[in-house]
Every structure is written in structure tokens, then in C-alpha cells.
Amino acid sequence: MSVALPKDAQELFNVMVPSGLKQFPDKAREVNAIYGFKISGEGGGEWTVDLTANPPTCDKGDTGKSQCMIEVAHDDFKTMLADPNAGMQLYFQGKLRVSGDPMLAMKLQQFFEIARPA
């Protein structure tokens, strides 16, 4: 089973996530969290993904409402997308910063599956 990976975070958050949220709003609301993403480097940016909204939204920028903020360099973010298990390693290496509710970070995989259904 091969899943299409975005070329960068901008493609993921500007195209794939909004499309996935439109297709699967109920699955998105099951996650029931507001995530902030700050991805540094070329191809990165800042986004707020509100999975509590009806319909769920993905907006550019930091709205300041995130319950869980993910900060990571773009290259490491791409590694996480390609290998869901890499997130823990990056976290323990200090390359992935999670602030806010750490339990919500555990639901990130569920969120990314909505963005890129197989």
C-alpha cells in the first residue's frame, strides 16, 4: 500500500489537509483537537488545524488557539510523514518540540491519515 507523500508541508497543509477535512469531516472531529504547526525551513510555514470546528478547518498562520503546538524543521517533518514512528525519535533527539497537551500529539497519526487516505 503506497500513500502519496506531499512534496512539502505547504502542499500538505494548503491542499491535502483541506481536501481530507472536506472528505472526512466526521473522522476529523473524532480527533477533536486544535493543532498548531510551525515548520521551519524551505517549504515550511505556520498553520492552525481546528478539528473541533464544524466543518473542520486548516488555516495559514497561528491563531493562538492551539491545544497542541508542533514545532519541527521541514526536513524532519518530511521524515515524520514518510515514517510515522520517526516522530518519537525526533522528539527524544530534541528535533521535534511539542507544547500544550502532549496526549493530543499521540492523535497526530490519526489526523494525518485523514489528510492522505490510502
Secondary structure, DSSP 8 states (H G I E B T S, - for coil): ------SSHHHIIIIIHHHHHHH-HHHHHHH--EEEEEEESTT-EEEEEESSSSS-EEEES--S--SEEEEEEHHHHHHHHH-TTHHHHHHHTTSEEEEE-HHHHTTHHHHHHHHS--
